[in-house]
């Protein structure tokens, strides 16, 4: 995964009013955390396609997968339940805000690290 500043900036803007946000380089991209728990991230595939990652939790996975451009994250050939990739093309401003809200709703239920 390649780091993409333009995509990361969209996450930063969406999270700027939240306390407890940090950033961490992971898996060649950048991830955003709330009190140490991953919310999601942004990167580009090897083919150059921009995408966002949202941690929505397993209980929200079915709803998340019903949204345009959503697919379950796979890492090392393993399905990562509750983590959803969404292509940049399916994340206009309204859709992106909805994804961030869904991810924050889940991550807020987790204890701080």
N, C-alpha and C positions, 0 to 999 in steps of 0.2 A: 504494500500500500504506500502510495506517495503522498506526502504532505501537500496540502493545497491551501494557501493563505486566503484566497477569496471565499472558499467554502467555510473555513474556520472563522472568518470574520462574521459570517451570517450567524453562526452559533454564538459568538461573543456578544453580538448585538442583542440576540434573543435572551441571553442570560444576564445582561448587564445590571438588571435591577435585583438580582438574587444574591443574598449573602451566602458565603461558604463555597463559592465556585472556585475551582482551580483547574489548571490545564496540565496535561501530561502527554509527552510523546510516547506513543505505544504502537507497536506493529507497523512502524513506518509512517503512521499518520498522527493525528492529534486527537486526544480524547478530553472530554470535559467532565468534571466530577463535582458532585455536591457533597460536602462533608466527607470526601474520600470515596464516595460511591459513584461509579461511572453512570453518567446520563447518556452519553453517546459520543460520536466523533464525526470527523469528516476526512475524506481522502479521495484519491483518484486510483482507479484500477490500473493494472499494467497496460491496458488498452487506452488509457487516458479518460475514461468515463468518470465524471464526478458522482460521488454518492455520499449519503449521510448514514450514520449508524445511530439507532435509537434503542435504548434499553427500556423496554416496555413491561417486562415481566411475563412469565408464562401465562398468567391469568388473562392478560390483555392481548395475547398473541393472535387469537382468532380474529378479533376486531381489527388489529393492526394489519393482518394479512389480507383483509377485505379491501384495504385502501389501495389506490393505484400505485404501481411501481414498487410495492413492498415484497420483500422476500426474506426468509430466515437466513441469518448469518451462518456461514460455514467456515470453520477455521481448522486447518489441517485435516480436512475431510470429515470433520465432526460437526454435526448440527448443534448450534448454540441456541437453545430455547430461550425465548424472551428477548433476544437481540435481533433487530430488524434492520436490514439495509434498504434504503430507498434511493432510487436514482435521482440525481439532481434535477432532471427534466420533469419529475413529478412533484417537485417541492417549490411551487410558487410561494409567495409570502404567506398566504392564508394556510396552505397545506403545511408549510414548515412550522408555523406557529402552533398548529394543531398537533403535530408530531412532538414538538418540544413540550407542550402541555401534557401530553400522554406520558412521555418519559419522566417528566418531573413528578407527575402524580404518582408514579410507581416508586421512583427513587426516594421520594420524601417519606415513604413508609419504612425505609431501611434505617437501622441504627447507624449513627456516625462512626467512622473508623478512626 
